Amino acid sequence: MSTTFMKVQDVADELGISKSYAYKIVQQLNEELKAQGFITISGRVNKQYFLERVCYGTAEKERM
């Protein structure tokens, strides 16, 4: 089952970074989404938005 949101640990695993740095990325992406008028969840980020922002957008969607 595909989830709509990624947790901080998912972001850290996907990018191969520390959990503390993943928190910063999630926070930054959520701030961008808030500025666009979206509701965000602390500690989670929309999976589609995350994939688009880290340049996986089109290729990842084609694989699914």
N, C-alpha and C positions, 0 to 999 in steps of 0.2 A: 504494500500500500504506500503510495506516495503522499508525503506530508506537505502541507502548505508552508510551514515554518521550519527554519533551521535553528537549533539551539547553539549556544556558544561553542560547545564541544564539537558539534558537527562542522562549524566554520573552522575551528582549529585543525580538525582532522583533514578537511578538504584542502586547506592551504598549507598544511604542514608547519603550523606556527604554534606558539604558546597560547594557552588559554587566556592569559591576561591580555595579550595583544589581540586575540579574537574578540574579547569584550570591547576593546576600543573600536574595532571595525564594525561590530554590530551596532554600537552606539552611534557611530558616524552614519551608517546606512539608515538607521531609524530616524536620525535628525533630518536627513534628506527627505525621507518619506513624510515626516511630520510637516516639513515646509511645503510639501505638495498637497497637504490636507488629509493625509491618510492617518488612521489610527494605528498605533504601534504597540507592541508588547515588549516590555523590558526583558532583555536577555534572549530574545528571539528576533529573527529577521525573516522577511518574506523570501522564500527560496527562489522564486523567479527573479525578483529584484536583485538578490545576491548574485545569481548566476549571470545576469546581464551586466552588472557592475564589475565583475571580475573577468569579463571578456569570454565567458562560456556561452552566453546567450543563444545564438543561433545554432551552433554545433551541438550543444547539449540538448536542445529541444528536438533536433532531428533524430537523435539517438533514442529518445523516449518513445 
